[in-house]
């Protein structure tokens, strides 16, 4: 079995370090070229940010979730708090005069595929001292999750604190960035998508075999499990003694893929926290991601446990 740190006796739930941003999504048949204007087919403003989306996903599935971030003092921060209250997320927030972040999302109206520009805002000011101030929340969790919408050194410190307290670590290296080598050895599980895996390893991930090659590079750097998400193909679970393509779960017509990766990470982390084998947790993550893409938005698209149970029982038939 892949290396997963043993737990101490009093840990529960998931601690997530990351960003909240307000998502402005627009739907159109294609991206405009430079200097061109297009008429879109719809728009929405709602809650987003990778870390926040993952927190909402895990909480809607029943996990105890503590979310560490920074917010401004503005309407977007009010949106964040409303979202977390409704989902059952326990926010650990530092307020700042810097505005809360925002993201501009283009959604292809035909395929549901997306392109995103994200401005971290207040969350981009998260510091090492901020994370150290919430060490007790990290130490008392079963699983710690972070990404890269806050500075790399902040994510690194969170992983260090989790490792020192024998908390399982899940690192989602998104968006892709240059990383210190030590961060790999601190990651029980690393969860990149195809693009991020290619950026980290230099291996263009076009096939499952390519993903295995990229996974080997990540294992050699010290990660316990490389869990590479492959869109409609599912996810490659790659460890030192198991390499399994976990298939995607078809839950209906694809409407919007924007939050699928966050749904997967949140669900996978929730399943780890309840004691699932990591491979079973990955299959659960694929089911949750499959449901999320049938709905518009990011945080608002995250399914509840009852929805997932209906899908897994066959009550929601595949096409």
C-alpha positions in Angstrom: 0.0 0.0 0.0 1.2 3.6 -0.7 2.7 5.6 2.1 0.1 7.3 4.2 1.1 8.7 7.6 -0.4 6.9 10.6 -2.9 9.0 12.5 -2.9 10.0 16.1 -6.0 9.1 18.1 -8.0 12.4 18.3 -8.1 13.6 14.6 -11.2 14.1 12.5 -12.3 15.8 9.4 -10.5 17.9 6.8 -8.5 21.1 7.1 -8.1 23.1 3.9 -5.9 26.0 3.2 -6.7 28.1 0.1 -8.6 30.9 -1.5 -12.1 32.1 -1.9 -12.9 34.2 -5.0 -16.1 35.4 -6.6 -16.6 33.7 -10.0 -18.0 35.7 -12.9 -18.9 33.0 -15.5 -20.0 33.8 -19.0 -21.2 31.3 -21.6 -20.5 31.7 -25.3 -19.8 29.4 -28.3 -16.1 30.2 -28.3 -13.4 32.6 -26.9 -13.2 35.9 -28.6 -10.0 36.8 -30.4 -8.0 39.9 -29.4 -10.1 43.0 -30.1 -13.2 41.1 -30.8 -16.6 41.3 -29.0 -19.0 38.4 -28.8 -22.6 38.1 -27.6 -22.8 35.4 -24.9 -25.7 33.1 -24.0 -25.6 33.6 -20.3 -23.7 34.8 -17.2 -23.7 34.2 -13.5 -21.9 35.5 -10.4 -21.2 33.0 -7.6 -18.8 31.6 -5.0 -15.5 30.0 -6.2 -11.8 29.6 -5.5 -10.2 26.1 -5.5 -9.8 25.8 -1.7 -13.2 27.1 -1.0 -14.8 24.9 -3.6 -13.0 21.9 -2.2 -14.2 22.8 1.3 -17.8 23.1 0.2 -17.6 19.8 -1.6 -16.2 17.9 1.4 -18.7 19.6 3.8 -21.7 18.8 1.6 -20.6 15.2 1.6 -20.7 15.1 5.4 -17.1 15.9 6.5 -16.2 18.2 9.3 -14.3 20.9 7.4 -12.2 23.8 8.6 -11.1 26.3 5.9 -8.2 28.6 6.4 -8.0 31.8 4.2 -8.0 35.6 4.1 -11.0 37.7 3.0 -11.5 41.4 2.4 -14.2 43.5 4.0 -16.6 43.6 1.1 -19.6 42.0 -0.6 -17.6 39.1 -2.0 -16.6 38.2 1.6 -20.2 38.3 2.6 -20.9 35.8 -0.3 -18.1 33.6 1.1 -19.5 33.5 4.6 -23.0 32.8 3.3 -21.8 29.9 1.2 -19.8 28.4 4.0 -22.7 28.7 6.5 -25.0 26.9 4.1 -22.5 24.1 3.4 -21.5 23.6 7.0 -17.8 24.8 6.6 -16.1 26.2 9.7 -14.2 29.3 8.4 -10.8 30.3 9.9 -10.5 33.7 8.4 -8.1 36.6 8.7 -9.7 39.9 7.5 -7.8 42.4 5.5 -8.4 45.7 3.7 -7.3 44.0 0.4 -10.4 43.2 -1.7 -11.5 39.6 -1.8 -10.4 37.8 -5.0 -12.3 37.3 -8.2 -12.2 35.0 -11.3 -13.3 35.5 -14.8 -14.5 32.2 -16.3 -15.3 31.5 -20.0 -17.6 28.4 -20.4 -18.0 26.9 -23.9 -21.8 26.7 -24.2 -21.5 23.5 -26.4 -19.0 21.4 -24.6 -19.0 22.8 -21.0 -15.2 23.2 -21.1 -13.7 26.3 -19.5 -10.9 28.8 -19.4 -10.2 30.9 -16.3 -8.3 34.0 -15.2 -8.1 34.2 -11.4 -7.0 37.1 -9.2 -6.4 35.9 -5.6 -6.9 39.2 -3.9 -6.9 38.9 -0.1 -6.0 35.2 -0.2 -2.8 36.0 -2.1 -1.6 37.7 1.0 -1.8 34.6 3.1 1.4 34.2 5.0 3.5 31.6 6.8 2.6 33.3 10.1 -1.1 33.0 9.2 -0.9 29.2 8.7 1.2 28.8 11.9 -1.5 30.6 13.8 -4.0 27.8 12.8 -1.6 24.9 13.6 -4.1 23.4 16.1 -6.8 23.2 13.5 -4.5 21.4 11.1 -3.1 19.1 13.7 -6.5 18.0 14.9 -7.7 17.0 11.4 -7.3 13.6 9.7 -6.5 15.2 6.3 -4.9 18.5 5.2 -5.4 19.9 1.7 -3.8 22.8 0.0 -3.3 24.2 -3.6 -1.4 27.1 -5.1 -3.8 30.0 -5.2 -1.9 31.3 -2.3 1.9 31.7 -2.2 3.9 28.5 -2.6 5.8 29.1 0.7 2.4 29.2 2.5 1.3 25.9 1.0 4.7 24.4 1.9 4.4 25.5 5.6 0.9 24.0 5.8 2.2 20.7 4.5 5.1 20.8 7.0 2.8 21.4 9.9 0.5 18.6 8.8 3.4 16.2 8.4 4.8 17.1 11.8 1.4 16.2 13.3 1.0 13.0 11.4 -1.9 14.4 9.3 -2.5 12.9 5.8 -1.5 15.5 3.2 -3.3 16.1 -0.1 -1.5 18.6 -2.4 -3.4 19.9 -5.5 -0.6 21.8 -7.4 -3.0 24.1 -9.2 -2.4 26.4 -10.9 0.9 24.9 -11.9 4.1 26.7 -10.6 7.7 26.1 -9.9 8.0 24.1 -6.7 10.7 23.4 -4.2 11.7 19.7 -4.2 10.9 19.3 -0.5 7.2 19.8 -1.2 6.9 16.4 -3.0 8.2 14.5 0.0 5.6 16.2 2.2 2.7 15.1 -0.1 1.1 11.8 0.8 -1.0 12.4 -2.3 -0.4 14.8 -5.1 -3.4 15.6 -7.4 -2.5 17.4 -10.6 -4.6 17.4 -13.8 -3.0 16.5 -17.2 -1.7 20.1 -17.8 -0.3 20.4 -14.3 1.3 17.0 -14.4 3.0 18.0 -17.7 4.2 21.3 -16.2 5.7 19.5 -13.2 7.4 16.6 -15.0 8.0 17.8 -18.5 6.0 14.8 -19.8 3.2 15.7 -22.2 0.2 13.8 -20.8 -1.9 12.6 -23.8 -2.5 9.0 -22.9 -2.8 6.9 -19.7 0.7 5.5 -20.4 2.0 9.1 -20.4 0.3 9.7 -17.1 2.0 6.7 -15.7 5.4 8.0 -16.8 4.6 11.4 -15.2 3.5 9.5 -12.1 6.8 7.7 -11.9 8.6 11.1 -12.0 6.4 12.3 -9.1 7.0 9.1 -7.1 10.7 9.4 -7.6 10.6 12.9 -6.1 9.0 11.5 -3.0 5.2 11.7 -3.2 3.3 8.7 -1.8 0.5 8.6 -4.4 0.3 10.4 -7.8 -3.4 10.8 -8.5 -3.6 12.4 -12.0 -7.0 13.5 -13.1 -7.7 12.9 -16.8 -11.0 14.6 -17.5 -13.6 12.3 -19.1 -11.2 9.3 -18.8 -11.2 9.5 -15.0 -8.1 9.5 -12.9 -4.9 7.5 -12.8 -4.1 6.2 -9.3 -0.4 5.6 -9.3 1.6 4.4 -6.3 4.7 2.1 -5.8 2.6 -1.0 -5.8 -0.6 -0.1 -7.6 -1.4 1.7 -10.9 -5.0 1.8 -11.7 -7.1 3.9 -14.1 -10.2 4.8 -12.1 -12.9 5.5 -14.7 -15.0 8.6 -14.7 -18.7 8.3 -13.7 -21.3 9.4 -16.2 -24.1 11.1 -14.4 -25.8 12.9 -17.3 -25.2 15.6 -19.9 -22.1 17.7 -19.3 -23.0 21.3 -18.6 -20.0 22.9 -17.0 -16.6 21.4 -16.1 -15.3 24.4 -14.2 -15.5 22.8 -10.7 -14.9 19.2 -11.5 -11.3 19.1 -10.2 -12.3 20.7 -7.0 -15.2 18.3 -6.6 -12.8 15.4 -7.0 -10.3 16.7 -4.5 -12.9 17.6 -1.9 -14.6 14.2 -2.3 -11.4 12.3 -2.3 -10.2 14.1 0.9 -13.6 13.5 2.6 -13.4 9.8 1.8 -9.8 9.6 3.2 -10.9 11.3 6.3 -13.7 8.8 6.9 -11.2 5.9 6.5 -11.6 4.7 2.9 -8.7 3.1 1.2 -7.1 5.7 -1.1 -8.1 3.8 -4.3 -11.7 3.6 -3.1 -11.5 7.3 -2.2 -10.4 8.1 -5.8 -13.4 6.1 -7.2 -15.7 8.1 -4.9 -14.1 11.3 -6.1 -14.8 10.4 -9.7 -18.5 9.8 -8.9 -18.7 13.2 -7.2 -16.9 15.0 -10.1 -19.3 13.2 -12.6 -22.3 14.7 -10.8 -20.7 18.2 -10.5 -20.3 18.6 -14.3 -24.0 18.1 -14.8 -24.6 21.5 -13.0 -23.6 25.0 -13.6 -21.2 26.9 -11.4 -18.4 25.8 -9.1 -19.3 25.7 -5.4 -23.0 25.7 -6.2 -22.5 22.6 -8.3 -21.1 20.5 -5.5 -23.4 17.5 -4.8 -24.7 16.4 -1.5 -24.0 12.8 -0.2 -27.5 11.8 -0.9 -27.0 12.7 -4.6 -23.9 10.6 -4.7 -25.5 7.6 -3.0 -28.3 7.7 -5.6 -25.7 7.7 -8.4 -23.7 4.8 -6.9 -26.9 2.8 -6.3 -27.9 3.2 -9.9 -30.9 5.4 -9.2 -29.2 8.0 -11.5 -28.6 5.9 -14.7 -25.6 6.5 -16.9 -26.4 7.5 -20.5 
